């Protein structure tokens, strides 16, 4: 899995865990925590909003050209939960297949 999808997965997984709490501190998933640029992080957020994985947050460029984030209660959606479930299943299948290749080197995935 490449780094882009790892970051997206981490964001969604953290938001899924946050469902148990009344408030969420967005700094738990900010660009610094993920080790990416603010611009890349904002694009991840924007893409996840666009496809319906998260809601309650908006990314925009202000009049001075600065990237702004408006957090009105970021949260994961049902579609985001479905993505996590599907991704977890795919990871398990990949790890199982990788385990087979470790045991039988002639098999490639």
PDB file as gemmi writes it, atoms N, CA and C in Angstrom:
CRYST1    1.000    1.000    1.000  90.00  90.00  90.00 P 1                      
ATOM      1  N   UNK A   1       0.861  -1.167   0.000  1.00  0.00           N  
ATOM      2  CA  UNK A   1       0.000   0.000   0.000  1.00  0.00           C  
ATOM      3  C   UNK A   1       0.911   1.235   0.000  1.00  0.00           C  
ATOM      4  N   UNK A   2       0.617   2.209  -0.866  1.00  0.00           N  
ATOM      5  CA  UNK A   2       1.511   3.368  -0.887  1.00  0.00           C  
ATOM      6  C   UNK A   2       1.188   4.348   0.236  1.00  0.00           C  
ATOM      7  N   UNK A   3       2.076   5.307   0.413  1.00  0.00           N  
ATOM      8  CA  UNK A   3       1.959   6.250   1.536  1.00  0.00           C  
ATOM      9  C   UNK A   3       0.683   7.075   1.507  1.00  0.00           C  
ATOM     10  N   UNK A   4       0.203   7.432   0.312  1.00  0.00           N  
ATOM     11  CA  UNK A   4      -1.039   8.210   0.229  1.00  0.00           C  
ATOM     12  C   UNK A   4      -2.184   7.452   0.895  1.00  0.00           C  
ATOM     13  N   UNK A   5      -2.338   6.190   0.536  1.00  0.00           N  
ATOM     14  CA  UNK A   5      -3.436   5.416   1.092  1.00  0.00           C  
ATOM     15  C   UNK A   5      -3.216   5.074   2.558  1.00  0.00           C  
ATOM     16  N   UNK A   6      -1.975   4.964   2.980  1.00  0.00           N  
ATOM     17  CA  UNK A   6      -1.695   4.748   4.402  1.00  0.00           C  
ATOM     18  C   UNK A   6      -2.166   5.950   5.215  1.00  0.00           C  
ATOM     19  N   UNK A   7      -1.889   7.159   4.716  1.00  0.00           N  
ATOM     20  CA  UNK A   7      -2.323   8.369   5.426  1.00  0.00           C  
ATOM     21  C   UNK A   7      -3.837   8.463   5.460  1.00  0.00           C  
ATOM     22  N   UNK A   8      -4.474   8.193   4.346  1.00  0.00           N  
ATOM     23  CA  UNK A   8      -5.935   8.241   4.293  1.00  0.00           C  
ATOM     24  C   UNK A   8      -6.521   7.212   5.259  1.00  0.00           C  
ATOM     25  N   UNK A   9      -5.946   6.024   5.269  1.00  0.00           N  
ATOM     26  CA  UNK A   9      -6.404   4.980   6.180  1.00  0.00           C  
ATOM     27  C   UNK A   9      -6.237   5.424   7.634  1.00  0.00           C  
ATOM     28  N   UNK A  10      -5.092   6.009   7.968  1.00  0.00           N  
ATOM     29  CA  UNK A  10      -4.843   6.471   9.342  1.00  0.00           C  
ATOM     30  C   UNK A  10      -5.857   7.528   9.759  1.00  0.00           C  
ATOM     31  N   UNK A  11      -6.141   8.458   8.855  1.00  0.00           N  
ATOM     32  CA  UNK A  11      -7.123   9.509   9.154  1.00  0.00           C  
ATOM     33  C   UNK A  11      -8.481   8.881   9.437  1.00  0.00           C  
ATOM     34  N   UNK A  12      -8.926   8.013   8.541  1.00  0.00           N  
ATOM     35  CA  UNK A  12     -10.236   7.382   8.713  1.00  0.00           C  
ATOM     36  C   UNK A  12     -10.281   6.498   9.955  1.00  0.00           C  
ATOM     37  N   UNK A  13      -9.224   5.765  10.202  1.00  0.00           N  
ATOM     38  CA  UNK A  13      -9.184   4.885  11.378  1.00  0.00           C  
ATOM     39  C   UNK A  13      -9.250   5.700  12.669  1.00  0.00           C  
ATOM     40  N   UNK A  14      -8.552   6.821  12.707  1.00  0.00           N  
ATOM     41  CA  UNK A  14      -8.581   7.687  13.887  1.00  0.00           C  
ATOM     42  C   UNK A  14      -9.973   8.278  14.085  1.00  0.00           C  
ATOM     43  N   UNK A  15     -10.615   8.694  12.989  1.00  0.00           N  
ATOM     44  CA  UNK A  15     -11.979   9.231  13.087  1.00  0.00           C  
ATOM     45  C   UNK A  15     -12.971   8.149  13.513  1.00  0.00           C  
ATOM     46  N   UNK A  16     -12.734   6.920  13.075  1.00  0.00           N  
ATOM     47  CA  UNK A  16     -13.612   5.818  13.477  1.00  0.00           C  
ATOM     48  C   UNK A  16     -13.496   5.589  14.986  1.00  0.00           C  
ATOM     49  N   UNK A  17     -12.288   5.611  15.507  1.00  0.00           N  
ATOM     50  CA  UNK A  17     -12.082   5.436  16.950  1.00  0.00           C  
ATOM     51  C   UNK A  17     -12.678   6.602  17.737  1.00  0.00           C  
ATOM     52  N   UNK A  18     -12.683   7.786  17.143  1.00  0.00           N  
ATOM     53  CA  UNK A  18     -13.188   8.987  17.811  1.00  0.00           C  
ATOM     54  C   UNK A  18     -14.704   8.993  17.950  1.00  0.00           C  
ATOM     55  N   UNK A  19     -15.378   8.066  17.307  1.00  0.00           N  
ATOM     56  CA  UNK A  19     -16.841   8.012  17.403  1.00  0.00           C  
ATOM     57  C   UNK A  19     -17.309   7.783  18.839  1.00  0.00           C  
ATOM     58  N   UNK A  20     -16.443   7.257  19.679  1.00  0.00           N  
ATOM     59  CA  UNK A  20     -16.790   6.983  21.069  1.00  0.00           C  
ATOM     60  C   UNK A  20     -16.691   8.207  21.976  1.00  0.00           C  
ATOM     61  N   UNK A  21     -16.214   9.327  21.439  1.00  0.00           N  
ATOM     62  CA  UNK A  21     -15.972  10.514  22.253  1.00  0.00           C  
ATOM     63  C   UNK A  21     -16.812  11.685  21.774  1.00  0.00           C  
ATOM     64  N   UNK A  22     -17.228  12.566  22.696  1.00  0.00           N  
ATOM     65  CA  UNK A  22     -18.083  13.685  22.310  1.00  0.00           C  
ATOM     66  C   UNK A  22     -17.388  14.715  21.414  1.00  0.00           C  
ATOM     67  N   UNK A  23     -16.088  14.874  21.573  1.00  0.00           N  
ATOM     68  CA  UNK A  23     -15.362  15.859  20.772  1.00  0.00           C  
ATOM     69  C   UNK A  23     -14.112  15.214  20.198  1.00  0.00           C  
ATOM     70  N   UNK A  24     -13.649  15.772  19.073  1.00  0.00           N  
ATOM     71  CA  UNK A  24     -12.448  15.259  18.432  1.00  0.00           C  
ATOM     72  C   UNK A  24     -11.475  16.402  18.210  1.00  0.00           C  
ATOM     73  N   UNK A  25     -10.226  16.183  18.576  1.00  0.00           N  
ATOM     74  CA  UNK A  25      -9.168  17.169  18.375  1.00  0.00           C  
ATOM     75  C   UNK A  25      -8.483  16.860  17.051  1.00  0.00           C  
ATOM     76  N   UNK A  26      -8.704  17.718  16.071  1.00  0.00           N  
ATOM     77  CA  UNK A  26      -8.192  17.477  14.722  1.00  0.00           C  
ATOM     78  C   UNK A  26      -6.664  17.404  14.673  1.00  0.00           C  
ATOM     79  N   UNK A  27      -5.997  17.921  15.696  1.00  0.00           N  
ATOM     80  CA  UNK A  27      -4.534  17.853  15.700  1.00  0.00           C  
ATOM     81  C   UNK A  27      -4.035  16.401  15.759  1.00  0.00           C  
ATOM     82  N   UNK A  28      -4.911  15.475  16.121  1.00  0.00           N  
ATOM     83  CA  UNK A  28      -4.546  14.050  16.141  1.00  0.00           C  
ATOM     84  C   UNK A  28      -4.272  13.513  14.736  1.00  0.00           C  
ATOM     85  N   UNK A  29      -4.816  14.199  13.725  1.00  0.00           N  
ATOM     86  CA  UNK A  29      -4.655  13.737  12.340  1.00  0.00           C  
ATOM     87  C   UNK A  29      -4.106  14.836  11.438  1.00  0.00           C  
ATOM     88  N   UNK A  30      -3.452  15.834  12.011  1.00  0.00           N  
ATOM     89  CA  UNK A  30      -2.959  16.932  11.172  1.00  0.00           C  
ATOM     90  C   UNK A  30      -1.739  16.518  10.359  1.00  0.00           C  
ATOM     91  N   UNK A  31      -1.281  17.411   9.502  1.00  0.00           N  
ATOM     92  CA  UNK A  31      -0.172  17.090   8.593  1.00  0.00           C  
ATOM     93  C   UNK A  31       1.112  16.765   9.343  1.00  0.00           C  
ATOM     94  N   UNK A  32       1.323  17.410  10.472  1.00  0.00           N  
ATOM     95  CA  UNK A  32       2.536  17.136  11.249  1.00  0.00           C  
ATOM     96  C   UNK A  32       2.533  15.711  11.795  1.00  0.00           C  
ATOM     97  N   UNK A  33       1.391  15.280  12.340  1.00  0.00           N  
ATOM     98  CA  UNK A  33       1.275  13.914  12.878  1.00  0.00           C  
ATOM     99  C   UNK A  33       1.492  12.864  11.790  1.00  0.00           C  
ATOM    100  N   UNK A  34       1.016  13.178  10.571  1.00  0.00           N  
ATOM    101  CA  UNK A  34       1.130  12.220   9.472  1.00  0.00           C  
ATOM    102  C   UNK A  34       2.439  12.333   8.718  1.00  0.00           C  
ATOM    103  N   UNK A  35       3.197  13.396   8.992  1.00  0.00           N  
ATOM    104  CA  UNK A  35       4.490  13.569   8.333  1.00  0.00           C  
ATOM    105  C   UNK A  35       4.396  13.937   6.869  1.00  0.00           C  
ATOM    106  N   UNK A  36       3.370  14.731   6.514  1.00  0.00           N  
ATOM    107  CA  UNK A  36       3.202  15.188   5.137  1.00  0.00           C  
ATOM    108  C   UNK A  36       3.059  16.712   5.131  1.00  0.00           C  
ATOM    109  N   UNK A  37       3.158  17.299   3.955  1.00  0.00           N  
ATOM    110  CA  UNK A  37       2.991  18.751   3.856  1.00  0.00           C  
ATOM    111  C   UNK A  37       1.539  19.136   4.145  1.00  0.00           C  
ATOM    112  N   UNK A  38       1.348  20.375   4.550  1.00  0.00           N  
ATOM    113  CA  UNK A  38      -0.008  20.863   4.821  1.00  0.00           C  
ATOM    114  C   UNK A  38      -0.865  20.783   3.558  1.00  0.00           C  
ATOM    115  N   UNK A  39      -0.252  21.073   2.411  1.00  0.00           N  
ATOM    116  CA  UNK A  39      -0.970  21.041   1.145  1.00  0.00           C  
ATOM    117  C   UNK A  39      -1.434  19.624   0.804  1.00  0.00           C  
ATOM    118  N   UNK A  40      -0.540  18.642   0.986  1.00  0.00           N  
ATOM    119  CA  UNK A  40      -0.907  17.250   0.693  1.00  0.00           C  
ATOM    120  C   UNK A  40      -2.013  16.802   1.650  1.00  0.00           C  
ATOM    121  N   UNK A  41      -1.863  17.140   2.918  1.00  0.00           N  
ATOM    122  CA  UNK A  41      -2.869  16.774   3.916  1.00  0.00           C  
ATOM    123  C   UNK A  41      -4.230  17.363   3.543  1.00  0.00           C  
ATOM    124  N   UNK A  42      -4.211  18.637   3.146  1.00  0.00           N  
ATOM    125  CA  UNK A  42      -5.464  19.305   2.770  1.00  0.00           C  
ATOM    126  C   UNK A  42      -6.105  18.618   1.569  1.00  0.00           C  
ATOM    127  N   UNK A  43      -5.283  18.167   0.645  1.00  0.00           N  
ATOM    128  CA  UNK A  43      -5.818  17.456  -0.521  1.00  0.00           C  
ATOM    129  C   UNK A  43      -6.415  16.098  -0.119  1.00  0.00           C  
ATOM    130  N   UNK A  44      -5.789  15.417   0.833  1.00  0.00           N  
ATOM    131  CA  UNK A  44      -6.378  14.175   1.348  1.00  0.00           C  
ATOM    132  C   UNK A  44      -7.764  14.459   1.923  1.00  0.00           C  
ATOM    133  N   UNK A  45      -7.830  15.491   2.758  1.00  0.00           N  
ATOM    134  CA  UNK A  45      -9.102  15.851   3.392  1.00  0.00           C  
ATOM    135  C   UNK A  45     -10.135  16.194   2.321  1.00  0.00           C  
ATOM    136  N   UNK A  46      -9.744  17.017   1.380  1.00  0.00           N  
ATOM    137  CA  UNK A  46     -10.644  17.435   0.301  1.00  0.00           C  
ATOM    138  C   UNK A  46     -11.160  16.233  -0.498  1.00  0.00           C  
ATOM    139  N   UNK A  47     -10.258  15.301  -0.830  1.00  0.00           N  
ATOM    140  CA  UNK A  47     -10.666  14.111  -1.581  1.00  0.00           C  
ATOM    141  C   UNK A  47     -11.641  13.253  -0.774  1.00  0.00           C  
ATOM    142  N   UNK A  48     -11.361  13.107   0.531  1.00  0.00           N  
ATOM    143  CA  UNK A  48     -12.247  12.289   1.357  1.00  0.00           C  
ATOM    144  C   UNK A  48     -13.622  12.923   1.507  1.00  0.00           C  
ATOM    145  N   UNK A  49     -13.678  14.248   1.558  1.00  0.00           N  
ATOM    146  CA  UNK A  49     -14.969  14.937   1.578  1.00  0.00           C  
ATOM    147  C   UNK A  49     -15.683  14.717   0.244  1.00  0.00           C  
ATOM    148  N   UNK A  50     -14.940  14.883  -0.856  1.00  0.00           N  
ATOM    149  CA  UNK A  50     -15.525  14.752  -2.196  1.00  0.00           C  
ATOM    150  C   UNK A  50     -16.158  13.383  -2.433  1.00  0.00           C  
ATOM    151  N   UNK A  51     -15.528  12.321  -1.938  1.00  0.00           N  
ATOM    152  CA  UNK A  51     -16.080  10.976  -2.149  1.00  0.00           C  
ATOM    153  C   UNK A  51     -17.038  10.548  -1.038  1.00  0.00           C  
ATOM    154  N   UNK A  52     -17.188  11.395  -0.018  1.00  0.00           N  
ATOM    155  CA  UNK A  52     -18.159  11.120   1.032  1.00  0.00           C  
ATOM    156  C   UNK A  52     -17.661  10.276   2.180  1.00  0.00           C  
ATOM    157  N   UNK A  53     -16.334  10.168   2.375  1.00  0.00           N  
ATOM    158  CA  UNK A  53     -15.793   9.388   3.490  1.00  0.00           C  
ATOM    159  C   UNK A  53     -15.844  10.150   4.802  1.00  0.00           C  
ATOM    160  N   UNK A  54     -15.777  11.478   4.733  1.00  0.00           N  
ATOM    161  CA  UNK A  54     -15.830  12.319   5.936  1.00  0.00           C  
ATOM    162  C   UNK A  54     -16.716  13.517   5.667  1.00  0.00           C  
ATOM    163  N   UNK A  55     -17.142  14.161   6.747  1.00  0.00           N  
ATOM    164  CA  UNK A  55     -17.892  15.413   6.623  1.00  0.00           C  
ATOM    165  C   UNK A  55     -17.596  16.278   7.839  1.00  0.00           C  
ATOM    166  N   UNK A  56     -18.064  17.522   7.779  1.00  0.00           N  
ATOM    167  CA  UNK A  56     -17.844  18.434   8.895  1.00  0.00           C  
ATOM    168  C   UNK A  56     -16.532  19.197   8.801  1.00  0.00           C  
ATOM    169  N   UNK A  57     -15.953  19.260   7.612  1.00  0.00           N  
ATOM    170  CA  UNK A  57     -14.703  19.990   7.416  1.00  0.00           C  
ATOM    171  C   UNK A  57     -14.670  20.519   5.995  1.00  0.00           C  
ATOM    172  N   UNK A  58     -14.033  21.669   5.837  1.00  0.00           N  
ATOM    173  CA  UNK A  58     -13.950  22.297   4.520  1.00  0.00           C  
ATOM    174  C   UNK A  58     -12.540  22.834   4.320  1.00  0.00           C  
ATOM    175  N   UNK A  59     -12.008  22.632   3.120  1.00  0.00           N  
ATOM    176  CA  UNK A  59     -10.687  23.129   2.752  1.00  0.00           C  
ATOM    177  C   UNK A  59     -10.885  24.185   1.681  1.00  0.00           C  
ATOM    178  N   UNK A  60     -10.232  25.351   1.862  1.00  0.00           N  
ATOM    179  CA  UNK A  60     -10.339  26.398   0.851  1.00  0.00           C  
ATOM    180  C   UNK A  60      -9.124  27.306   0.919  1.00  0.00           C  
ATOM    181  N   UNK A  61      -8.954  28.097  -0.121  1.00  0.00           N  
ATOM    182  CA  UNK A  61      -7.873  29.082  -0.171  1.00  0.00           C  
ATOM    183  C   UNK A  61      -8.509  30.442   0.082  1.00  0.00           C  
ATOM    184  N   UNK A  62      -7.965  31.174   1.058  1.00  0.00           N  
ATOM    185  CA  UNK A  62      -8.542  32.479   1.391  1.00  0.00           C  
ATOM    186  C   UNK A  62      -8.088  33.549   0.393  1.00  0.00           C  
ATOM    187  N   UNK A  63      -8.531  34.781   0.615  1.00  0.00           N  
ATOM    188  CA  UNK A  63      -8.246  35.893  -0.301  1.00  0.00           C  
ATOM    189  C   UNK A  63      -6.752  36.190  -0.427  1.00  0.00           C  
ATOM    190  N   UNK A  64      -5.972  35.827   0.589  1.00  0.00           N  
ATOM    191  CA  UNK A  64      -4.529  36.080   0.533  1.00  0.00           C  
ATOM    192  C   UNK A  64      -3.757  34.917  -0.091  1.00  0.00           C  
ATOM    193  N   UNK A  65      -4.496  33.861  -0.476  1.00  0.00           N  
ATOM    194  CA  UNK A  65      -3.845  32.708  -1.082  1.00  0.00           C  
ATOM    195  C   UNK A  65      -3.429  31.647  -0.087  1.00  0.00           C  
ATOM    196  N   UNK A  66      -3.756  31.846   1.187  1.00  0.00           N  
ATOM    197  CA  UNK A  66      -3.419  30.876   2.229  1.00  0.00           C  
ATOM    198  C   UNK A  66      -4.431  29.730   2.259  1.00  0.00           C  
ATOM    199  N   UNK A  67      -3.925  28.551   2.496  1.00  0.00           N  
ATOM    200  CA  UNK A  67      -4.764  27.373   2.629  1.00  0.00           C  
ATOM    201  C   UNK A  67      -5.440  27.409   3.994  1.00  0.00           C  
ATOM    202  N   UNK A  68      -6.740  27.285   4.020  1.00  0.00           N  
ATOM    203  CA  UNK A  68      -7.506  27.334   5.267  1.00  0.00           C  
ATOM    204  C   UNK A  68      -8.323  26.061   5.449  1.00  0.00           C  
ATOM    205  N   UNK A  69      -8.478  25.676   6.690  1.00  0.00           N  
ATOM    206  CA  UNK A  69      -9.277  24.512   7.063  1.00  0.00           C  
ATOM    207  C   UNK A  69     -10.373  24.996   8.009  1.00  0.00           C  
ATOM    208  N   UNK A  70     -11.606  24.711   7.665  1.00  0.00           N  
ATOM    209  CA  UNK A  70     -12.738  25.069   8.525  1.00  0.00           C  
ATOM    210  C   UNK A  70     -13.325  23.775   9.075  1.00  0.00           C  
ATOM    211  N   UNK A  71     -13.071  23.524  10.351  1.00  0.00           N  
ATOM    212  CA  UNK A  71     -13.530  22.303  11.009  1.00  0.00           C  
ATOM    213  C   UNK A  71     -14.780  22.600  11.816  1.00  0.00           C  
ATOM    214  N   UNK A  72     -15.902  22.063  11.356  1.00  0.00           N  
ATOM    215  CA  UNK A  72     -17.153  22.256  12.091  1.00  0.00           C  
ATOM    216  C   UNK A  72     -17.606  20.940  12.728  1.00  0.00           C  
ATOM    217  N   UNK A  73     -16.630  20.121  13.074  1.00  0.00           N  
ATOM    218  CA  UNK A  73     -16.930  18.832  13.697  1.00  0.00           C  
ATOM    219  C   UNK A  73     -16.672  17.683  12.734  1.00  0.00           C  
ATOM    220  N   UNK A  74     -15.420  17.520  12.346  1.00  0.00           N  
ATOM    221  CA  UNK A  74     -15.058  16.462  11.400  1.00  0.00           C  
ATOM    222  C   UNK A  74     -15.484  15.112  11.943  1.00  0.00           C  
ATOM    223  N   UNK A  75     -16.009  14.282  11.065  1.00  0.00           N  
ATOM    224  CA  UNK A  75     -16.433  12.943  11.466  1.00  0.00           C  
ATOM    225  C   UNK A  75     -16.457  12.013  10.252  1.00  0.00           C  
ATOM    226  N   UNK A  76     -16.365  10.742  10.536  1.00  0.00           N  
ATOM    227  CA  UNK A  76     -16.406   9.728   9.489  1.00  0.00           C  
ATOM    228  C   UNK A  76     -17.857   9.448   9.128  1.00  0.00           C  
ATOM    229  N   UNK A  77     -18.095   9.091   7.881  1.00  0.00           N  
ATOM    230  CA  UNK A  77     -19.437   8.753   7.416  1.00  0.00           C  
ATOM    231  C   UNK A  77     -19.570   7.242   7.265  1.00  0.00           C  
ATOM    232  N   UNK A  78     -20.769   6.800   6.954  1.00  0.00           N  
ATOM    233  CA  UNK A  78     -20.995   5.380   6.704  1.00  0.00           C  
ATOM    234  C   UNK A  78     -20.115   4.896   5.552  1.00  0.00           C  
ATOM    235  N   UNK A  79     -19.997   5.712   4.524  1.00  0.00           N  
ATOM    236  CA  UNK A  79     -19.148   5.355   3.382  1.00  0.00           C  
ATOM    237  C   UNK A  79     -17.684   5.225   3.817  1.00  0.00           C  
ATOM    238  N   UNK A  80     -17.238   6.070   4.729  1.00  0.00           N  
ATOM    239  CA  UNK A  80     -15.888   5.978   5.264  1.00  0.00           C  
ATOM    240  C   UNK A  80     -15.686   4.702   6.064  1.00  0.00           C  
ATOM    241  N   UNK A  81     -16.699   4.319   6.829  1.00  0.00           N  
ATOM    242  CA  UNK A  81     -16.635   3.068   7.585  1.00  0.00           C  
ATOM    243  C   UNK A  81     -16.570   1.870   6.637  1.00  0.00           C  
ATOM    244  N   UNK A  82     -17.335   1.942   5.548  1.00  0.00           N  
ATOM    245  CA  UNK A  82     -17.294   0.870   4.549  1.00  0.00           C  
ATOM    246  C   UNK A  82     -15.899   0.762   3.936  1.00  0.00           C  
ATOM    247  N   UNK A  83     -15.278   1.902   3.634  1.00  0.00           N  
ATOM    248  CA  UNK A  83     -13.913   1.903   3.085  1.00  0.00           C  
ATOM    249  C   UNK A  83     -12.948   1.218   4.048  1.00  0.00           C  
ATOM    250  N   UNK A  84     -13.055   1.547   5.326  1.00  0.00           N  
ATOM    251  CA  UNK A  84     -12.181   0.922   6.325  1.00  0.00           C  
ATOM    252  C   UNK A  84     -12.366  -0.588   6.364  1.00  0.00           C  
ATOM    253  N   UNK A  85     -13.613  -1.025   6.325  1.00  0.00           N  
ATOM    254  CA  UNK A  85     -13.905  -2.458   6.363  1.00  0.00           C  
ATOM    255  C   UNK A  85     -13.318  -3.156   5.147  1.00  0.00           C  
ATOM    256  N   UNK A  86     -13.561  -2.614   3.969  1.00  0.00           N  
ATOM    257  CA  UNK A  86     -13.042  -3.217   2.741  1.00  0.00           C  
ATOM    258  C   UNK A  86     -11.520  -3.209   2.740  1.00  0.00           C  
ATOM    259  N   UNK A  87     -10.922  -2.126   3.192  1.00  0.00           N  
ATOM    260  CA  UNK A  87      -9.472  -2.002   3.202  1.00  0.00           C  
ATOM    261  C   UNK A  87      -8.851  -2.992   4.178  1.00  0.00           C  
ATOM    262  N   UNK A  88      -9.472  -3.187   5.314  1.00  0.00           N  
ATOM    263  CA  UNK A  88      -8.973  -4.128   6.314  1.00  0.00           C  
ATOM    264  C   UNK A  88      -9.007  -5.546   5.758  1.00  0.00           C  
ATOM    265  N   UNK A  89     -10.073  -5.901   5.057  1.00  0.00           N  
ATOM    266  CA  UNK A  89     -10.175  -7.227   4.452  1.00  0.00           C  
ATOM    267  C   UNK A  89      -9.083  -7.416   3.403  1.00  0.00           C  
ATOM    268  N   UNK A  90      -8.855  -6.391   2.576  1.00  0.00           N  
ATOM    269  CA  UNK A  90      -7.823  -6.469   1.540  1.00  0.00           C  
ATOM    270  C   UNK A  90      -6.434  -6.605   2.175  1.00  0.00           C  
ATOM    271  N   UNK A  91      -6.192  -5.887   3.263  1.00  0.00           N  
ATOM    272  CA  UNK A  91      -4.902  -5.988   3.948  1.00  0.00           C  
ATOM    273  C   UNK A  91      -4.679  -7.396   4.481  1.00  0.00           C  
ATOM    274  N   UNK A  92      -5.726  -7.982   5.048  1.00  0.00           N  
ATOM    275  CA  UNK A  92      -5.606  -9.341   5.574  1.00  0.00           C  
ATOM    276  C   UNK A  92      -5.313 -10.337   4.447  1.00  0.00           C  
ATOM    277  N   UNK A  93      -5.989 -10.163   3.312  1.00  0.00           N  
ATOM    278  CA  UNK A  93      -5.763 -11.053   2.178  1.00  0.00           C  
ATOM    279  C   UNK A  93      -4.336 -10.885   1.654  1.00  0.00           C  
ATOM    280  N   UNK A  94      -3.863  -9.641   1.581  1.00  0.00           N  
ATOM    281  CA  UNK A  94      -2.505  -9.384   1.112  1.00  0.00           C  
ATOM    282  C   UNK A  94      -1.483 -10.019   2.051  1.00  0.00           C  
ATOM    283  N   UNK A  95      -1.690  -9.841   3.359  1.00  0.00           N  
ATOM    284  CA  UNK A  95      -0.759 -10.416   4.334  1.00  0.00           C  
ATOM    285  C   UNK A  95      -0.760 -11.942   4.263  1.00  0.00           C  
ATOM    286  N   UNK A  96      -1.931 -12.531   4.065  1.00  0.00           N  
ATOM    287  CA  UNK A  96      -2.011 -13.984   3.946  1.00  0.00           C  
ATOM    288  C   UNK A  96      -1.270 -14.444   2.695  1.00  0.00           C  
ATOM    289  N   UNK A  97      -1.489 -13.743   1.590  1.00  0.00           N  
ATOM    290  CA  UNK A  97      -0.800 -14.095   0.347  1.00  0.00           C  
ATOM    291  C   UNK A  97       0.707 -13.894   0.494  1.00  0.00           C  
ATOM    292  N   UNK A  98       1.095 -12.835   1.170  1.00  0.00           N  
ATOM    293  CA  UNK A  98       2.515 -12.553   1.390  1.00  0.00           C  
ATOM    294  C   UNK A  98       3.126 -13.653   2.255  1.00  0.00           C  
ATOM    295  N   UNK A  99       2.384 -14.134   3.229  1.00  0.00           N  
ATOM    296  CA  UNK A  99       2.855 -15.225   4.075  1.00  0.00           C  
ATOM    297  C   UNK A  99       3.104 -16.485   3.271  1.00  0.00           C  
ATOM    298  N   UNK A 100       2.247 -16.734   2.287  1.00  0.00           N  
ATOM    299  CA  UNK A 100       2.430 -17.902   1.419  1.00  0.00           C  
ATOM    300  C   UNK A 100       3.714 -17.748   0.615  1.00  0.00           C  
ATOM    301  N   UNK A 101       3.970 -16.552   0.099  1.00  0.00           N  
ATOM    302  CA  UNK A 101       5.195 -16.342  -0.695  1.00  0.00           C  
ATOM    303  C   UNK A 101       6.440 -16.446   0.171  1.00  0.00           C  
ATOM    304  N   UNK A 102       6.302 -16.136   1.453  1.00  0.00           N  
ATOM    305  CA  UNK A 102       7.449 -16.294   2.358  1.00  0.00           C  
ATOM    306  C   UNK A 102       7.764 -17.770   2.584  1.00  0.00           C  
ATOM    307  N   UNK A 103       6.716 -18.586   2.612  1.00  0.00           N  
ATOM    308  CA  UNK A 103       6.880 -20.023   2.834  1.00  0.00           C  
ATOM    309  C   UNK A 103       7.300 -20.723   1.536  1.00  0.00           C  
ATOM    310  N   UNK A 104       6.652 -20.337   0.440  1.00  0.00           N  
ATOM    311  CA  UNK A 104       6.928 -20.941  -0.860  1.00  0.00           C  
ATOM    312  C   UNK A 104       7.458 -19.833  -1.786  1.00  0.00           C  
ATOM    313  N   UNK A 105       8.751 -19.620  -1.829  1.00  0.00           N  
ATOM    314  CA  UNK A 105       9.345 -18.510  -2.587  1.00  0.00           C  
ATOM    315  C   UNK A 105       9.006 -18.469  -4.075  1.00  0.00           C  
ATOM    316  N   UNK A 106       8.655 -19.576  -4.686  1.00  0.00           N  
ATOM    317  CA  UNK A 106       8.370 -19.570  -6.120  1.00  0.00           C  
ATOM    318  C   UNK A 106       7.019 -18.929  -6.456  1.00  0.00           C  
ATOM    319  N   UNK A 107       6.170 -18.703  -5.459  1.00  0.00           N  
ATOM    320  CA  UNK A 107       4.871 -18.063  -5.656  1.00  0.00           C  
ATOM    321  C   UNK A 107       5.070 -16.554  -5.546  1.00  0.00           C  
ATOM    322  N   UNK A 108       4.543 -15.813  -6.512  1.00  0.00           N  
ATOM    323  CA  UNK A 108       4.630 -14.355  -6.449  1.00  0.00           C  
ATOM    324  C   UNK A 108       3.245 -13.754  -6.430  1.00  0.00           C  
ATOM    325  N   UNK A 109       3.151 -12.602  -5.781  1.00  0.00           N  
ATOM    326  CA  UNK A 109       1.866 -11.888  -5.754  1.00  0.00           C  
ATOM    327  C   UNK A 109       2.031 -10.536  -6.392  1.00  0.00           C  
TER     328      UNK A 109                                                      
END                                                                             
